[in-house]
Amino acid sequence: MDSSNELAYLAGVFDGEGSFGIWSRGKDKKKGFRSSIEMTDEDVIMKFLVYFKVGTIMYIKQREEHHKPTYRWKIDLENAVNVIRKMLPYLSKRRQAKFHETVNKNESR
């Protein structure tokens, strides 16, 4: 898959399964922009790390007996903003608007 097709593919997966927003980085710490995607398909999650070359992947064990384990790719702060900006042209209009609203709100703090 060429680079632009892979970016479009990852953006499509993220559009359906990912999330972003402003989260606290811990007690008494400054809030910052964070993005993540979690799913049972480890190979798909690995594509995000390999393509963007930032973030961390966490293995999440079964939450309930009837659930499968999942994998989460997470990125914070400027790395997260930069990655979403790269995917932005391929994201739904709703996600694009939410991204701009969230980033503008965070920058005005």
N, C-alpha and C positions, 0 to 999 in steps of 0.2 A: 504494500500500500504506500503510495507516495505521501509526502509530508502534509500537503494540504488536505488530502482525503482523510488521513489519520486524524488531523486536527478537527475536521468536521465530524468524524465518527466519535471522537472523545467528547466533543461539545454536545453531541446528541445524547450520549449516555449521561453526561453530567446534567443536561437539561431535564432529563427524566428522573434521575436518581440522586443528584447532588444537592448540596445546600451551601449557602454562604450567609454571612451576617457579622454583627459585632458581638463578640463574646469577651468575657473577663478572662484574663490569663492566669487567674488565681486570686486568692484572698489578698486584698490590699495591693493588687497590681492593676496597672492601666488596662483599659479595654482596647481591643484591636480587632481588625478584620480577620476573619478565618473562613476557610472553605474546606469542605470535605465531601467525600462520597463513600458510601458503605454498601457492600453487596456480597453475595456468596461466591461470586466468580473471581477467584484470585487472579487469574490470567488477565482479566479486564482491568482490575485495580492496578496490576503491575504495569500495564500500558501507560497509565497516567504518570507513574514515577519515571519510567524509561523515556517517555516523550518529553516531559517538562523538566526532568532532572532536578526537581525540588520536592520537598515534603517528606513525610514519613508514612510507612504502612504499618498498621497495627492489626494483629490477629485478635478477633473478638470471639471468645468461646461461646458455646450455646447458652443463650439466656434462659431458655426453657427447654424441657426435654423434646418437645415437638419442633423446635427451631433448629436451623442449621448454623454452624459457625459462620462468621462473616469476616471480611477484610475491610479496613478503612484506610483511605488515603487522606491525609490531612496536611494543609499548608496554612501558614499564618502570615499576617502583616503584609509587607510589600510583595513578597513572593506570591501570596494569594491574590492580591489585586492585579499583579502582572499576568498571572495565569488566566484569570477570568477575562481580562482585557483581550488576550489572544483568542479566547473562545467566543467573545462577544458577538461577532458577526453571525455566528452559527446558532446562537441561543435564541429562544423564543422572545417575542417582543415584550412579554410580561417579565421574563427574567432580565432582559436588558434594562427595562425601566427600574426594576427592583435594585439591580446593581448600581445604577447611577444614583438612585435615591439613597442607598446605603452608604456609598462612598462619599457623596456630598455631605451627608449628615455627619459622618465620622471626621471628615476634614474640617468641618466647622467647629469642632470641639476644642 
